[in-house]
Amino acid sequence: MQEGPIGVFDSGYGGLTILRELVDRMPQYDYLYLGDNARAPYGNRSFSTVYRYTLEAVEWFFRQGCPLVILACNTASAKALRTIQQNDLDRIEPGNRVLGVIRPTTEIIGNISRTGSIGILGTTGTINSNSYGIEISKFFPKVRVYQQDCPMWVPLVENREYESPGADYFIRECLEKLFTQGPDIDTVLLACTHYPLLVNKIRRFLPAEVEVVTQGPIIAESLQKYLLRHASMSSRIHQNSGRRFFTTDSTADFDAHASIFFGKGLRSELAVIEDH
Ligand code: DGL
């Protein structure tokens, strides 16, 4: 049985908004972050491409000794997680686990809404997969789910345009499309781990009574409960408060941008992922 850090994965920087909350809530654990910046964004890629990239990343984490990997990316969770859990895990490393961000979010999101109308904002891949519609209907069958893809939002964030006046146009456009579908939405879920960087602008364009939900705190609470329930897994995770950051692209670029997402400075290392 492998022992080591918790692996946290995203196509790029977005998963750092999740890692930040994990570290805040459970600082004792070792964490290893991988951003596949060389191949980001994933949001508009096909199922088979996102699946292949995500599987390659999971195998990379296992080679680093991670017994548990969190896909801190909605697109990868929507398009690759189930196949990896059902078809690949037994073959590669049966004792290890890979978890995503969609299930823990859909388990609780219906409790937040008073009107029973929830808006989901995500990448084109996440929205077209209808993963949120399907999962929310299992836990909250009466809740109405409205979904809108925001294909420009990840590029705005990756290019550090998230506070620029130019970003306002694309943010308003998607919010208007969402509220045209569901005028009584009172809860808007940011179902992409990049979007917390846009949260101030999003809040500015919405009425004060609309709740804007980010996933970091939800995922951190859910992982903490998971590790309490699965003592055999938590005992395999090193507890030296270690943090290592890897990127598949330029480490200098990663270090310059990642601090905005993570909330503090960091030094990354280059990851070489084996192509299938
Ligand atoms: N951060 C990823 C997510 O949560 C998407 C970014 C991308 O398009 O690569 O969906």
Boltz pocket constraint, residues with backbone or C-beta under 6 A from the ligand:
constraints:
  - pocket:
      binder: B
      contacts: [[A, 10], [A, 11], [A, 12], [A, 14], [A, 15], [A, 40], [A, 41], [A, 42], [A, 43], [A, 44], [A, 72], [A, 73], [A, 74], [A, 75], [A, 76], [A, 123], [A, 126], [A, 154], [A, 191], [A, 192], [A, 193], [A, 194]]
      max_distance: 6.0
